[in-house]
Amino acid sequence: MGMVIKILYAGFVAEITGRYSEELNLGCELTVRDVLGVLCEKHGPRFKSEVYDPNKGELKPNVMVLLNGVNVTNKLDVGVSEGDFITLLPPVSGG
């Protein structure tokens, strides 16, 4: 049985995907890393080169990942559940 999660995009990531959000119907027992792999396949080479490298399993340094509003950029193996939302955005800096 599948689950639906929402993906939100901001900044240059929205430019790459051509949208600000989408819903994905995915299998069960997935991690944030698994979802990033699905997004690489869906959004192609530019997503792979500028957002997430599936071969290394690493985010590019200019991308932050939030799961339900919590920064999981360094915890990509956390599980996702039905109704969760993942946000991909450039890091925010202040001065």
C-alpha positions in Angstrom: 0.0 0.0 0.0 1.3 3.4 -0.9 1.5 6.7 0.9 1.1 10.3 -0.3 3.7 13.0 0.7 3.9 16.6 -0.4 7.1 18.1 -1.7 7.7 21.9 -1.5 10.3 23.7 -3.6 11.8 27.1 -3.1 14.5 29.3 -4.8 16.5 27.7 -7.5 15.1 24.2 -6.7 11.7 25.5 -7.9 13.3 26.8 -11.0 14.8 23.3 -11.7 11.6 21.5 -11.2 9.3 24.1 -12.8 6.9 24.1 -9.8 6.6 25.1 -6.2 5.0 21.9 -5.0 3.9 18.4 -6.0 2.4 15.3 -4.4 4.1 11.9 -4.7 2.3 8.6 -4.3 5.1 6.4 -3.0 5.7 2.9 -1.5 5.9 2.4 2.2 8.9 2.4 4.5 10.9 5.1 2.6 13.5 7.5 3.9 14.1 11.1 2.9 17.1 9.8 0.9 14.8 7.4 -1.0 12.4 10.3 -1.8 15.4 12.3 -3.1 16.3 9.4 -5.4 12.7 9.4 -6.8 12.9 13.1 -7.4 16.2 12.7 -9.3 14.6 10.2 -11.6 11.6 12.4 -12.1 13.4 15.8 -12.6 16.4 14.6 -14.5 20.1 15.5 -14.8 19.9 19.1 -13.7 18.3 18.0 -10.4 21.0 15.4 -10.0 23.8 17.9 -10.7 22.5 20.8 -8.6 20.4 19.3 -5.8 21.2 15.7 -4.9 23.9 13.3 -6.1 22.3 9.8 -5.9 25.6 8.1 -6.7 27.2 9.5 -3.5 23.9 9.8 -1.6 24.7 13.4 -0.8 22.9 16.7 -1.1 24.8 19.5 -2.8 26.1 22.1 -0.2 23.6 24.7 -1.5 20.5 22.7 -0.5 18.6 22.3 2.8 16.0 19.6 3.4 13.2 20.0 5.9 10.8 17.2 7.0 7.6 18.7 8.4 9.5 21.9 9.1 12.5 20.3 10.8 15.9 20.4 9.3 17.0 16.9 8.3 19.8 18.0 5.9 22.3 15.8 7.8 19.8 13.0 8.7 18.6 11.8 5.3 17.9 8.3 6.5 15.0 9.4 8.6 11.7 7.7 7.6 8.8 9.5 6.0 5.1 8.8 6.7 1.8 9.3 5.0 0.9 13.0 5.0 4.5 14.3 5.6 5.9 17.2 3.7 9.5 17.6 2.5 10.8 21.1 1.6 13.9 21.6 -0.5 15.4 25.1 -0.4 18.6 27.1 -0.5 20.1 27.7 2.9 19.0 30.9 4.6 21.7 33.2 5.9 21.3 36.4 7.8 23.5 39.2 8.9 
